[in-house]
Amino acid sequence: MMIVTGGTAVALSVVCLPFVLPALRRVCLPYVPATATQIRNVMHALAGRSGRLVDLGSGDVRIVSLFYTLCYISSL
């Protein structure tokens, strides 16, 4: 009975480890902001298009504000 209980505890710890480790980092960020290269790639992909823009990104609002200045309509 002890072997089953110990094996279950180890298996549960291994499964939960990827979800717990980010909280144990020294700096735990809720999001990773878009890099300048990623923003350029989005601009290149949307070049010549118009209409609504839906940003499902990390929440730093840089892409939405940039495309707002380029006359895109933001859909939140």
N, C-alpha and C positions, 0 to 999 in steps of 0.2 A: 504494500500500500504506500509506503514512503517513497519508493522509486517512482511510482506513477505521479504522486503529488510533486516531487522534486522535478521530474521531467516536464510536467505541466507548467510549473512556475518558470522554468528556464525558457520553454517555448513561448509563453506569454510575454516574458521580458524581451525576447528577440523580436517578436512581432511589434511590440509597442515602442521599441528603441528609435526607429526613424521619426516617430511622431513626437517624442520627448526631447531628443537631442537639440533641435533648433531653439527650444526654450532655455537651454543651458548655456547658450553662447554668451560671450561677454557683451556683445552688441546684438540685440535681437530686433531687427527691423521688420515692420509690418509689410513692407513692400520693397521692391528693388526698382529704382527709377529708370526710365528709358535712357539709353546712351545716345549720344549725338549721332552715331552711325545708324542706330535703329530708327531715329527720327528721320534721317535722310532717306533711309530705305522706304519708310511709309510715304514720305513726300514723293519719292520716285514712283511708287506703285500707284499713287492717286493723281499723278500729273495728268492734266487735261480732262479730268472728271469734275463734275459738279453734283450738288445734291446734299443729302444728309450724311453726317458723319457720326457713327456710334463708336465710342472708345470704350473698350472693355478691358482697359489696362490696369496699371497698378495704383492709380489714384494720384499721381503727381501733377496731372492736368496740363502738362507741357504740350502734348500733342493736340489736345482740344483747343487750348489758347492759341497755338500757332495756326491751326487751320481756321479758327475764327477770324484771325486777321487776314486770311486768304479768302474770306467770304463763303466759307462752308457753314452750313446750318448744323448745329450740334443737337443730337437727340439723346437725352438723358433718360 
